[in-house]
Amino acid sequence: MSGTEKTKSESQLSLINQNVFFKEFTFSNNDFKSNDNSEQELADNVVWLDEYCFIFQIKEMNQTSSNYENWFKNKVMNKAVKQIKNTLHYFDVHDSIIIENERGHKMNVKAANEVKDIKKIIIYSANIDFPETLRYQKFYESSGAGNIHLFHIEDYFYICKYLITPTEISEYLNFREDFLEFHKLAIHRLPEQYLLGHFFETLNVDHFNAEYIDNVQKYKKEEDFDISGLIENFKQAVISSTSYADIHYYPIIKAIAKLHRSELIEFKKRLSLAMEKCEKFEFITPYKMYSERTDCAFVFIPIHSINFQHAITALKNYTYAIKQDCRSQKALGVVIYRNPDNLEKIDTGWYFLDETWTFDPVMDKKLKENYPFRESINKKTKNPYK
């Protein structure tokens, strides 16, 4: 809605997406200057996080509306679909698309066009007596834009209560599309809760099981997944980065945001242990983990407050060492110590590397002679939702 105040639904969606995708990667102020310097507008909400891109269009029903089928056809299936297609077209034809994210940072989102599988999503808010036959419509299948997901805003909010990372939202949308291919008619007769329950049970979509819907009620969200409290610390504590020169903490959030819930649990477990043990006088071997899926190594370095002056050197050395050890493209290190002037306060420093791995014979020799990391087992969870 260019030049106008956001609707209630647009504001709600923006808040939901900020929680799941972070403010750094969420865009809702989407007016931009086109190639000919005219004003254009992307869809109501865009999320872009490297290989993930989600385009959202919002439609909100006037409470006085009564002909629901006409409204759904005109506003959702026609106008919203057209706005989604326009956004895809803008990504394709414009040389630069500068818009502001929810942190107030201006970014060029043109490169989002390089994402192989852009997710197209229409969210709508309807009156309380909106018929289930319309609410259960899951897709608009477009010959030009591909599958466009349809969600009642309550259903989308419900999903985001349970799926807590961009990776998981993307996985669920892929599952939805797979389900559509197997059950083109049946999918539009099922409540969203069934699909979510089936997703929690299995990604196999060649069957139905009415009991799967119970998985949603059984599901218990763990606080271990939440990392939102760390974000504010990044901006002050980042030492350096090999990308986003002006916004150094973005790659750190990306590396963490792309983790799956099982990986997030392991990340928080090691971070907590490093915080707990950093003030012990004996040397604490750094904790490590590696995400094969994102090809990123992580190291957590506890340091006693009396050695805080060595924190940055240790951070850089250990981060480089873990990258060499895992032979990874990326490595994220965090050094943790209590502030020497206020032992109640924990300080951190973060360091991120992103560059092609090359063999370093000197570091390889050091790793073999005196391995500096705590041994850990990279757990592979068959079904992270159960």
VENCOR-V116646 format. One record per pair of residues at least 4 apart in sequence whose C-alpha atoms are under 8 Angstrom apart, sorted by the first residue. I is the first residue (numbers start at 1). GAP is how many residues later the second one is. Records with the same first field share a line. If there is no record, write none. Layout:
I: GAP + GAP
This chain:
1: 4 + 5 + 43
2: 28 + 29 + 39
6: 4 + 5
7: 4 + 53
8: 4
9: 4 + 49 + 50 + 51 + 115 + 116 + 144
10: 4 + 34 + 35 + 48
11: 4
12: 4
13: 4 + 32 + 140
14: 4 + 12 + 14 + 31
15: 4
16: 4 + 141 + 144
17: 4 + 5 + 6 + 9 + 30
18: 4 + 5 + 7 + 8 + 84
19: 4
20: 140 + 144 + 145 + 146
21: 4 + 5 + 26 + 144 + 145 + 236
22: 4
23: 4 + 78 + 79 + 80
24: 77 + 78 + 79 + 81 + 226
25: 22 + 23 + 24 + 76 + 77
26: 19 + 20 + 21 + 22 + 75 + 76
27: 18 + 19 + 20 + 72 + 73 + 74 + 75
28: 16 + 17 + 18 + 72 + 73 + 74
29: 15 + 16 + 70 + 71 + 72
30: 11 + 12 + 13 + 14 + 15 + 69 + 70
31: 8 + 9 + 10 + 11 + 68
32: 7 + 8 + 9 + 10 + 65 + 66 + 67
33: 4 + 5 + 6 + 7 + 64 + 65
34: 4 + 5 + 6 + 60 + 62 + 63
35: 59 + 60 + 61
41: 46
42: 4 + 41 + 44 + 45 + 48
43: 12 + 13 + 14 + 40 + 41 + 44
44: 12 + 13 + 14
45: 10 + 11 + 12
46: 7 + 8 + 9 + 10
47: 5 + 6 + 7 + 8
48: 4 + 5 + 6 + 61 + 64
49: 4 + 205
50: 62 + 65
51: 64 + 65
52: 63 + 65 + 66 + 114 + 118
53: 59 + 62 + 64 + 65 + 66
54: 64 + 65 + 66 + 67
55: 29 + 32 + 63 + 64 + 65 + 66
56: 28 + 64 + 65 + 66 + 67
57: 23 + 26 + 27 + 64 + 65 + 66
58: 22 + 64 + 65 + 66 + 67
59: 16 + 17 + 21 + 63 + 64 + 65 + 66
60: 64 + 65 + 66
61: 4 + 10 + 63 + 64 + 65 + 66
62: 64 + 65
63: 63 + 64
65: 6
67: 4
68: 4 + 62 + 63
69: 4 + 65
70: 4
71: 4 + 5
72: 4 + 5 + 62
73: 4 + 5
74: 4 + 5
75: 4 + 5
76: 4 + 5 + 46 + 48
77: 4 + 63
78: 4
79: 4
80: 4 + 42
81: 4 + 41 + 67
82: 4
83: 4
84: 4 + 36
85: 4 + 59 + 60
86: 4
87: 4
88: 4 + 25 + 57
89: 4
90: 4
91: 6 + 19 + 20 + 21 + 22
92: 21
94: 16
95: 15
96: 12 + 13 + 14
97: 10 + 11 + 12 + 13
98: 8 + 9 + 10 + 11 + 12
99: 7 + 8 + 9 + 10
100: 4 + 5 + 6 + 7
101: 4 + 5 + 6
111: 4
119: 29 + 30 + 51 + 54
120: 27 + 28 + 29
121: 27 + 28 + 29 + 30
122: 26 + 27 + 28 + 29
123: 27 + 28 + 29 + 30 + 33
124: 26 + 27 + 28 + 29
125: 27 + 28 + 29
126: 4 + 26
130: 4 + 5
131: 4
132: 4
133: 4 + 55 + 56
135: 16 + 17
136: 51 + 52 + 53 + 54 + 55 + 56
137: 13 + 50 + 51 + 52
138: 11 + 12 + 13 + 49 + 50
139: 8 + 9 + 10 + 11
140: 7 + 8 + 9 + 10
141: 4 + 5 + 6 + 7
142: 4 + 5 + 6
147: 30
149: 24
151: 4 + 5
152: 4
153: 4
154: 4
155: 4 + 37 + 38
156: 4
157: 4
158: 4
159: 4 + 37
160: 4 + 9
162: 59
163: 5 + 6
164: 4 + 5 + 61 + 97
165: 4 + 92 + 93 + 94 + 95 + 96
166: 4 + 91 + 92
167: 4 + 90 + 91 + 92 + 93
168: 4 + 92
169: 4
170: 4
171: 4
172: 4 + 24 + 27
173: 4
174: 4
175: 4 + 24 + 28 + 30
176: 4 + 19
177: 4
178: 4 + 27
179: 4 + 5 + 8 + 26 + 27
180: 4 + 7
182: 23 + 24
183: 4
184: 4
185: 4
186: 4
190: 4 + 5
191: 4
192: 4
193: 4 + 20 + 23
194: 4 + 16 + 18 + 19
195: 4 + 18
196: 4 + 17 + 20
197: 4 + 15 + 16 + 17 + 18 + 19
198: 4 + 5 + 11 + 14 + 15 + 17
199: 4
200: 15 + 16 + 183 + 185 + 186
201: 11 + 14 + 182 + 184 + 185
202: 181
211: 4
212: 4
213: 4
214: 4
215: 4
219: 167
224: 40 + 41 + 44
225: 36 + 39 + 40 + 43
227: 4 + 41
229: 4
230: 4
231: 4 + 22
232: 4
233: 4 + 115
234: 4 + 15 + 18 + 116
235: 13 + 14
237: 111 + 112 + 113
238: 10 + 11 + 111 + 112 + 113
239: 73 + 110 + 111 + 112
240: 8 + 110 + 111 + 112
241: 4 + 7 + 8 + 10 + 110 + 111 + 112
242: 110 + 111 + 112 + 113
243: 5 + 8 + 111
244: 4 + 6 + 7
249: 4
250: 4
251: 4 + 101
252: 4 + 80 + 98 + 100
253: 4
254: 4
255: 4 + 39 + 41 + 77
256: 8
258: 36
259: 4 + 5 + 32 + 35
260: 4
261: 4 + 123
262: 4 + 119 + 122
263: 4 + 28
264: 4
265: 4
266: 4 + 23
267: 4 + 22
268: 4
269: 4
270: 4 + 17 + 18 + 30
271: 4 + 29
272: 4
273: 4
274: 4 + 12 + 13 + 26 + 27 + 28 + 62
275: 27 + 61 + 62 + 71
277: 7 + 25
278: 6 + 24 + 25 + 26 + 27 + 58 + 59 + 60
279: 23 + 24 + 25 + 26 + 58 + 59
280: 4 + 24
281: 23
283: 20
284: 18 + 19
285: 16 + 17 + 87 + 88 + 89
286: 13 + 14 + 15 + 16 + 86 + 87 + 88
287: 12 + 13 + 14 + 86 + 87 + 88 + 89
288: 9 + 10 + 11 + 12 + 34 + 85 + 86 + 87 + 88
289: 8 + 9 + 10 + 87 + 89
290: 5 + 6 + 7 + 8 + 36 + 88
291: 4 + 5 + 6
292: 4
295: 33 + 34 + 35
296: 32 + 33 + 34 + 35 + 36
297: 25 + 26 + 29 + 31 + 33 + 34 + 35
298: 21 + 24 + 33 + 34 + 35
299: 19 + 20 + 23 + 32 + 33 + 34 + 35
300: 33 + 34 + 35 + 36
301: 13 + 14 + 17 + 32 + 33 + 34 + 35
302: 33 + 34 + 35
303: 4 + 5 + 8 + 32 + 33 + 34
304: 4 + 33 + 34
305: 32 + 33 + 34 + 35 + 38
306: 34
307: 4
308: 29 + 31 + 32
310: 4
311: 4 + 24 + 38
312: 4 + 23 + 37
313: 4
314: 4 + 21
315: 4 + 18 + 19 + 20 + 34 + 35 + 36
316: 4 + 17 + 35
317: 4
318: 4 + 15
319: 4 + 12 + 13 + 14 + 32 + 33 + 34
320: 4 + 11 + 33
321: 4 + 42 + 46
322: 4 + 9
323: 4 + 5 + 6 + 7 + 8 + 34
324: 4 + 33 + 34 + 35 + 36 + 39 + 40
325: 39 + 42
327: 30 + 31
328: 28 + 29
329: 24 + 25 + 26 + 27 + 28
330: 22 + 23 + 24 + 25
331: 21 + 22 + 23
332: 18 + 19 + 20 + 21
333: 17 + 18 + 19
334: 14 + 15 + 16 + 17
335: 13 + 14 + 15
336: 10 + 11 + 12 + 13
337: 9 + 10 + 11
338: 4 + 5 + 6 + 7 + 8 + 9
339: 4 + 5 + 6 + 7 + 8
359: 5
360: 4
361: 4
362: 4
363: 4
364: 4
365: 4
366: 4 + 5
367: 4 + 5
